[in-house]
């Protein structure tokens, strides 16, 4: 504080900076609260989607186990290799959530018609078809979960970043500037009192002459 020039111009500049910092602090708090609200809403959606994915996984495992038990591992592997030739088609886009850029997966449904799966449906049993269909549904669900988890992760990172900025302004930057403004104001008042005393002394001397 000793290095600061206690001038009225400096005090005016400092008060402007305090006003700007206070306004910025309020906006950041609004952003933080908005991001937290978005995160909570998305978290509820994520719970539902993940729960659905788990159910689809258990269903797919059950269908696969049944197909292997009845049709044999060789037949199931042969069908699996045929299905693997068809890759899921998806593209990545972006959307903005309160300044946070998050991915959006635009995808074609993995679930196909039996005639589009790349193997002869006449040579397979309904058990194998049901297992394939169950795994197609599972892959669709996994992609949906991946999108939501990535969005949640990015929101958490931005919330933490915004929290740090809010705390820095609230507990360090603004209080420091306010203390400095008080110091300058105190010094200016002190200088004014000294000037008043000096003027009174000069008047007293002139009156005696």
DAUR-V816572 format. One record per backbone hydrogen bond with DSSP energy under -0.5 kcal/mol. NH is the residue of the N-H (numbers start at 0). CO is the residue of the C=O. Records with the same first field share a line. If there is no record, write none. Layout:
# DAUR-V816572
NH = CO  CO
This chain:
# DAUR-V816572
3 = 0
5 = 3
6 = 4
10 = 6
11 = 7
12 = 8
13 = 9
14 = 10
15 = 11
16 = 12
17 = 13
18 = 14
19 = 15
20 = 16
21 = 17
22 = 18
23 = 19
24 = 20
25 = 21
26 = 22
27 = 23
28 = 24
29 = 25
30 = 26
31 = 27
32 = 28
33 = 29
34 = 30
35 = 31
36 = 32
37 = 33
38 = 34
39 = 35
40 = 36
41 = 37
42 = 38
43 = 39
44 = 40
45 = 41
46 = 42
47 = 43
48 = 44
49 = 45
50 = 46
51 = 47
52 = 48
53 = 49
54 = 50
55 = 51
56 = 52
57 = 53
58 = 54
59 = 55
60 = 56
61 = 57
62 = 58
63 = 59
64 = 60
65 = 61
66 = 62
67 = 63
68 = 64
69 = 65
70 = 66
71 = 66  67
75 = 71
76 = 72
77 = 73
78 = 74
79 = 75
80 = 76
81 = 77
82 = 78
83 = 79
84 = 80  81
85 = 82
86 = 84
89 = 87
90 = 105
92 = 90  103
94 = 101
96 = 94  99
97 = 95
99 = 96
100 = 98
101 = 94  99
103 = 92
105 = 90  103
106 = 104
107 = 88
115 = 112
116 = 113
120 = 118
122 = 119
123 = 120
128 = 124
129 = 125
130 = 126
131 = 127
132 = 128
133 = 129
134 = 130
135 = 131
136 = 132
137 = 133
138 = 134
139 = 135
140 = 136
141 = 137
142 = 138
143 = 139
144 = 140
145 = 141
146 = 142
147 = 143
148 = 144
149 = 145
150 = 146
151 = 147
152 = 148
153 = 149
154 = 150
155 = 151
156 = 152
157 = 153
158 = 154
159 = 155
160 = 156
161 = 157
162 = 158
163 = 159
164 = 160
165 = 161
166 = 162
167 = 163
168 = 164
169 = 165
170 = 166
171 = 167
172 = 167
173 = 168
175 = 171
176 = 172
177 = 173
178 = 174
179 = 175
180 = 176
181 = 177
182 = 178
183 = 179
184 = 180
185 = 181
186 = 182
187 = 183
188 = 184
189 = 185
190 = 186
191 = 187
192 = 188
193 = 189
194 = 190
195 = 191
196 = 192
197 = 193
198 = 194
199 = 195
200 = 196
201 = 197
202 = 198
203 = 199
204 = 200
205 = 201
206 = 202
207 = 203
208 = 204
